[in-house]
Amino acid sequence: MKKRIVIALGGNALGSSLAEQMIAVKKTSMAIAGLIAQGHDVVITHGNGPQVGMIQEAMDIFSDISPKHPRIPLTVCVAMSQAYIGYDLQNALREELINRGIDKSVSTVITQVLVDKDDSAFQNPVKPIGNILSQEELAAALGNNKPVLFEAGKGYRRVVASPRPIAVIEQGSINALLNAGEVVIACGGGGIPVVAEGRHLRGIPSVIDKDFSSCVLAQNIQAETLIILTAVEKVSIYFGSPHQVDLDSITTTQARKYMEEGHFGAGSMLPKITAAIEFAESGEHRVSLITLLEKASEGIAGKTGTRITKG
């Protein structure tokens, strides 16, 4: 049965460098094209954690070398990341569709997402961006009062605020493209965070979690399914222990119970589960699916992944 689907790509689907990305998007496009070939209408969202950090670092270095060039705001770096990830992804997907004899255009929409300037997230930066910092980079970040976070087994990364999304500014354009039969890439990196000041939209330094933006977007396009792609085939409780249990199909009530019991990491699975619950409860017959990229088609068919439904 034809469905309207939002696919939220995790970082593992894009690689962590330009060279890795160009390879990764080919594999990603094959999986997405498989869903399109089944007749589904697809909107693609994606993260930008490594990319936006690398862009801002490069821009900062350039400003240090050439003081006449001002520092580039984080919001502009998010826009840059949307464009260059979208460029690679739309070209790879277009090529894969042509190889399959499918006549569909693929468009990237540079997307702004409205947030609340008084969101408490601005007082508690927790969203990692960029690569693991060297000792010199860590010292420089601390010296410039830039917040950092230690990731176990990895090292320190810069962190920024991650406010919750309220609305997608370019929603009308996305709807028009989708209704015209195009494949749409939108809300890259969670969207460019903006606050409303009268008629003006002002960018505000932060990074929105792409799973929450995907949830808002999926509701607004009247999608039946939100697919959140990650590094595991199924969500688990007691993860990594001898008592690990993989979850096939759970209700939003069960998912909340597992959240309260602390089964999901705040920097990994928790935001995905939270977004999945919100989407499943936003309307009748809406399903959230969390699984691996290469298992997305099987997940839609109910053969794998973790399905979360209202109840």
C-alpha positions in Angstrom: 0.0 0.0 0.0 1.3 3.5 -1.0 2.4 5.5 2.0 3.7 9.1 2.6 6.9 8.6 4.5 9.5 10.8 6.2 12.9 9.2 6.4 15.3 10.7 9.0 18.9 9.8 8.1 21.4 9.4 10.9 25.0 10.3 10.6 26.0 6.7 9.7 24.1 7.2 6.4 26.2 10.2 5.5 29.8 9.5 6.6 32.0 11.9 8.6 34.0 13.6 5.8 33.4 14.8 2.2 35.0 11.8 0.8 33.1 9.4 3.0 29.9 11.2 2.3 30.2 10.8 -1.5 30.5 7.1 -0.9 27.8 6.8 1.8 25.1 8.6 -0.2 25.3 6.1 -3.0 24.4 3.3 -0.5 21.8 5.5 1.1 20.2 6.3 -2.2 19.9 2.7 -3.1 17.8 2.0 0.0 15.6 5.1 -0.4 15.1 4.4 -4.1 13.8 1.0 -3.1 11.0 2.6 -1.1 10.2 5.0 -4.0 10.1 2.1 -6.4 7.4 0.6 -4.2 5.3 3.7 -4.9 5.8 5.5 -1.6 6.0 9.3 -1.5 9.2 10.2 0.3 10.6 13.2 2.2 14.2 12.9 3.4 15.7 14.7 6.4 19.2 14.3 7.8 21.6 15.2 10.5 24.7 17.3 10.1 26.6 16.9 13.4 30.1 16.3 11.9 29.6 18.5 8.8 28.3 21.7 10.5 31.2 21.5 13.0 33.8 21.2 10.3 32.3 24.1 8.4 32.3 26.4 11.4 35.8 25.4 12.3 37.0 26.1 8.8 35.3 29.5 8.8 36.7 30.4 12.2 40.2 29.5 11.0 39.8 31.6 7.9 38.6 34.6 10.1 41.7 34.1 12.4 44.0 34.2 9.4 42.2 37.1 7.7 40.7 39.4 10.3 38.9 41.5 7.7 36.5 38.6 7.2 34.0 38.4 10.1 33.1 35.2 11.8 30.3 33.2 10.2 27.2 32.6 12.4 26.4 29.0 13.2 23.0 29.4 11.5 24.9 30.2 8.2 27.0 27.1 8.7 23.8 25.0 9.1 22.6 26.5 5.8 25.9 25.6 4.1 25.7 22.0 5.5 22.1 21.7 4.2 23.2 22.7 0.7 26.3 20.6 0.4 24.7 17.4 1.9 21.6 18.0 -0.2 23.7 18.4 -3.3 25.4 15.1 -2.9 22.3 13.3 -1.8 20.0 14.6 -4.5 22.5 13.8 -7.2 23.1 10.3 -6.0 19.4 9.6 -5.5 18.5 11.0 -8.9 21.1 8.7 -10.6 19.8 5.7 -8.7 16.2 6.5 -9.8 17.2 6.9 -13.4 19.0 3.5 -13.2 15.7 2.0 -12.1 13.7 3.7 -14.8 11.9 6.0 -12.4 11.2 9.5 -13.7 11.2 11.7 -10.5 12.9 14.9 -9.7 14.8 15.3 -6.4 14.9 18.7 -4.7 16.7 20.1 -1.7 14.9 22.8 0.2 17.0 25.1 2.4 14.8 25.0 5.4 14.3 27.3 8.4 12.7 26.0 11.5 11.0 28.3 14.1 12.1 27.9 17.7 11.3 29.8 20.9 14.0 32.3 21.9 13.1 31.6 25.6 13.6 27.8 25.2 15.4 26.5 28.3 17.8 24.7 26.0 19.7 27.9 25.4 20.8 27.8 29.1 22.0 24.1 28.8 24.0 23.4 25.6 24.1 19.6 25.0 24.2 19.0 21.3 27.6 17.8 20.1 28.9 19.3 16.8 32.2 18.7 14.9 34.9 16.2 15.4 36.7 15.0 18.6 38.9 17.9 19.8 42.6 17.6 20.0 44.3 18.8 23.2 45.2 22.1 21.5 41.6 22.5 20.2 40.2 21.7 23.6 42.4 24.3 25.3 41.3 26.9 22.7 37.6 26.1 23.1 37.9 26.4 26.9 39.9 29.6 26.6 37.2 31.1 24.4 34.4 29.9 26.8 33.0 27.5 24.3 31.1 24.7 26.0 32.4 21.1 25.5 31.1 17.7 26.4 33.1 14.5 27.1 31.8 11.4 25.1 32.9 8.2 26.8 35.5 6.3 24.8 35.9 9.1 22.4 36.9 12.5 23.9 35.7 16.0 24.0 33.4 17.7 21.4 32.0 21.2 21.2 28.3 21.4 22.2 25.6 24.0 21.4 22.0 24.6 22.4 19.4 22.3 20.9 15.9 24.0 21.2 12.7 22.2 20.2 11.2 23.0 16.8 7.8 24.7 16.6 7.1 25.1 12.9 8.8 24.6 9.5 8.9 27.9 7.7 9.2 26.5 4.2 6.3 24.0 4.8 4.3 25.4 1.8 7.2 24.9 -0.6 7.8 21.3 0.7 4.1 20.5 0.3 4.0 21.9 -3.3 7.0 19.9 -4.4 5.7 16.7 -2.7 2.2 17.1 -4.3 3.9 17.6 -7.6 5.4 14.1 -7.3 9.0 15.2 -6.4 11.2 13.6 -3.8 12.1 16.3 -1.3 15.1 16.7 1.0 14.3 19.2 3.8 15.1 20.1 7.4 18.8 19.2 7.0 20.6 19.2 10.3 17.2 19.8 12.0 16.7 23.0 10.0 18.2 26.5 10.4 17.0 27.7 13.8 15.2 31.1 13.6 13.1 33.2 15.9 10.3 35.5 14.8 10.7 39.2 15.4 7.7 40.8 13.8 7.9 39.9 10.1 11.7 39.2 10.4 13.2 35.8 11.0 16.5 36.0 12.9 18.9 33.1 13.0 19.8 32.0 16.5 23.0 30.0 17.2 21.9 26.4 17.9 21.4 23.1 16.3 17.9 21.5 16.3 17.7 17.7 16.8 16.8 16.3 13.3 14.5 13.7 14.8 12.3 16.3 16.4 12.2 18.4 13.3 11.4 15.3 11.3 8.4 14.6 13.6 7.0 18.1 13.1 7.5 17.8 9.3 5.9 14.4 9.2 2.8 15.6 11.0 2.5 18.7 8.7 2.7 16.7 5.4 0.1 14.1 6.8 2.6 11.3 6.6 1.6 7.8 7.7 5.1 6.7 8.7 8.2 8.3 10.2 11.3 6.2 9.7 14.2 7.1 12.0 17.3 5.4 10.8 20.1 4.6 13.2 23.0 2.2 13.8 20.9 -0.7 15.1 18.3 -2.9 13.5 16.0 -2.7 16.6 15.7 -0.7 19.7 16.7 -2.7 22.8 16.2 -2.6 26.6 19.0 -3.6 28.9 21.2 -2.8 25.9 24.7 -4.4 26.0 23.9 -6.6 29.0 23.3 -10.4 29.1 19.6 -9.5 29.6 19.3 -7.4 26.4 15.9 -7.6 24.7 15.2 -6.4 21.2 11.9 -4.7 20.7 9.7 -5.6 17.7 6.5 -3.7 18.2 5.6 -1.5 21.2 2.9 1.0 22.1 3.7 4.6 23.1 2.7 3.7 26.7 5.3 0.9 26.8 7.9 3.2 25.2 7.3 5.8 27.9 7.7 3.2 30.6 11.0 2.1 29.2 12.1 5.8 29.0 11.2 6.3 32.7 13.2 3.2 33.6 16.3 4.8 31.9 16.8 2.3 29.1 17.6 4.9 26.5 20.7 7.1 26.4 20.1 10.9 26.4 22.6 11.5 23.6 21.7 8.5 21.5 18.3 6.6 21.5 16.3 8.9 23.8 15.5 11.7 21.4 14.6 9.1 18.7 12.2 7.4 21.0 10.7 10.7 22.1 10.2 11.9 18.5 8.7 8.5 17.6 6.2 8.7 20.5 5.2 12.2 19.5 4.6 11.3 15.9 2.7 8.0 16.7 0.4 9.9 19.0 -0.2 12.8 16.6 -2.9 11.1 14.6 -4.7 7.8 14.0 -2.9 5.0 12.2 0.5 6.8 12.3 3.5 4.5 12.8 7.1 5.3 13.8 9.8 2.9 12.8 13.4 2.8 14.1 15.8 0.6 12.3 18.9 0.3 10.1 19.1 2.1 6.7 19.4 -1.2 4.8 16.4 -2.6 6.6 14.0 0.3 5.9 12.0 -1.6 3.2 11.7 -4.7 5.4 10.7 -2.5 8.3 7.9 -0.9 6.3 6.7 -4.4 5.5 6.6 -5.2 9.2 9.5 -7.8 9.0 12.0 -6.0 11.2 12.9 -2.9 13.1 11.0 -1.5 16.1 7.5 -0.2 15.4 5.9 2.3 17.8 2.2 2.8 17.6 -0.4 4.8 19.6 -1.7 3.0 22.6 
